[in-house]
Amino acid sequence: MNYEQLAKDILKNVGGKENVASVFHCVTRLRFKLKNEKIANSEALEKMEGVISVIKSGGQYQVVIGNHVPDVYKAVLEVGGISAEGSGEDEGTSSGNIFNRFIDMISGIFTPILGLLAATGMIKGFAAMFVAFGWLSATSGTYQILYAAGDCLFFFLPIFLGFTAAKKFKGTPFIGMAIGAALVYPALAGLKAADPLYTLFEGTIFQSPVHITFLGLPVILMTYSSSVIPIIAAVWFASKVERWLRGIIPDVVKTFLIPFFTLLIVIPLTFLLIGPIATWAGQLLGAGVMWVYNLSPMIAGVFLGAFWQVFVIFGLHWGLIPIAINNLTTLGYDPVLTMTFAASFAQIGAVLAVMIKTKNKKLKSLSVPAFISGIFGVTEPAIYGVTLPLKKPFIMSCIAAGVGGGIIGFIGVKKYIMGGLGVFGIPNFIKPGAAIEPAFWWILAAIGIAFVLAFILVMVTGFKDKEETSSEPAPQIPATETLIEREVITSPVIGEVISLINVKDEAFSSGALGRGIAVRPTEGKLYAPVSGTVTMIFPTGHAVGITTDDGAEILIHVGMDTVQLDGQFFTVHVSQGEKVETGQLLIDFNIEEITNAGYDLTTPIVVTNADRYLDVLIIDDSSVKVGDRLITLVI
């Protein structure tokens, strides 16, 4: 696949690189933060070869690519000249409601380490499996090194999250890492072995022994290794402190005084206040989740199993990941994500049935890689490329996943490791250093039942095969109608091309008046960009509307706020209702006089009824001459 061309097409249809505030990727998706989602062309993106689907969720514009997303992501950065950190916009403040902002924050913090989290978890899981099967001793050097390789990320998780959280909150990543390193500093952790000086909150659920003090204030030493909430809260506070310090410290000494004062303020406050409160909050969250789970583990399993794939589609699954990690930290195991484990196997069971049953060659060829990637837990290609478009197979896979989740919940299977996906996730259910529990065999039964059930349900209920509909008679087009493949709008002026989102008038930049482009003219003549009828001409001469013979409505607006000139410096050569031809002179305007009067001459050319078209293609040239192709309308 030509990743460079695919990247160019993706950037063009998300509104151009100027519309990209930031972009990163997860296992299968490019996750864009767009300045203006309204100008992105989702329909065009979804029709592109190499793009599976487009999802708008959690304040992100997600382009689902599939397994080769890292290559596409790299090409997008190179083609667009975009840094991996984004454009410098404040990513810590996302638009949308509180829930969307929360999902955006969590995905932004965890996505960069997701691959590493899965990789180290797999090593840890396989090491646990080797001990459980008696292939290694828990005291052997081989096991110790394997366990260190697998547990390193999870044990020092605050350091890694300190880095990603600082980037998300627009702080300094290395300051975030330093805060995380302080939380897991070995010497402080060792102080808990000594007798406490005294105990705070004795007799309550917050009872805490005090081993050390800071400037006479009691320090409650918590176990911060593998923790999530304390470091995120501390780095968020640190980002605010950094921002405040930047405003008061002279530039010449900012390099070392900002981290000096940030660490001096934040680390003691984290140990004194932020850390203990965040840890208690995490413990309460874990207890609350377990309370809900214990009400009916089977019902919880059916619900999470059945709807997990729906959560993945809308990006809502990110809300459960920190809960699962928090459970592993506070409880030593997690039952929440455990109940979703059968979902990917149900999905590939449905895909296998589609692969066998379909007569459509293209669908069959799509099913093969979707099935293979689904085995390893990457189900987006299966969902968006196969089952969801067919509808019924997706529903059947959700039913089967619900059955698998119900079995897991009923048995009470526990997940001990945040590790791999799909078949690589099976060792996650073996407790490190311990023998295999009976519940482990039930996880194998649950995923097997989900796979087989989904396969049978799709084979029995079937689906509307695309090839079966090809024999239906094609709709007849009346002889009086013309099927238009494309309509070209040429440039009405000579000048420099400007993306519509960079136009200072929000009515144009937001796309509210239509889709199109703008040109900053270098010559004071406006020509007809199409043949048609002048349907609107302002008395002031600053704007004209033309409707083509095929129904496209074109609006050309010369300059910003030039209506206030009341026609001065404009000469109109056409009248409302007049038929015009492409290239015909419409308006003369005096560039020098208008500029001297303090007006911006940026001229938007927009299609006001763009919604009726399948696609609106915009050129990506930097300059144009009169008559050059500017916009292509596809019907």
ABEGO torsion letter per residue (X at the ends): XBAAAAAAAAAAAAGEAAABABBBBBAABBBBBBABAAABBAAAAAABBGBABBBBBGGBBBBBAEAAAAAAAAAAAAAAGBBAAEAGBBAABBBEBAAAAAAAAAAAAAAAAAAAAAAAAAAAAAAAAAAAAGABBAABAAAAAAAAAAAAAAAAAAAAAAAAAAAAAGBBAAAAAAAAAAAABAAAAAAAABBBABBBGBGBAABBBBABBBGGBBBBBBBABGBAAAAAAAAAAAAAAAAAAAAABBAAAAAAAAAAAAAAAAAAAAAAAAAAAAAAAAAAAAAAAAAAAAABAAAAAAAAAAAAAAAAAAGAAAAAAAAAAAAAAAAGBBAAAAAAAAAAAAAAAAAAAAAAABABAAAAAAAAAAAAAAAAGBAAAAAAAAAAAAGAAAAAAAAAAAAAAAAAAAAGBBBABBBBBEAAAAAAABBBGBBBBAAAAAAAAAAAAAAAAAAAAAAAAEBBBAAAAAABBBBBBBAABBBBABBBBBBABBEBBBBAAABABAAAAAGAAEBEBBBBBABABBBBABBEBBABBBAAGABBBBBBAAGBBBBBBBEBGAAAAGGBGBBBABBBGBBBBBGBBABBBBAAAAAAAGBBABBBBBBAAAAABABBBBBABABBBBGBBABBBBX
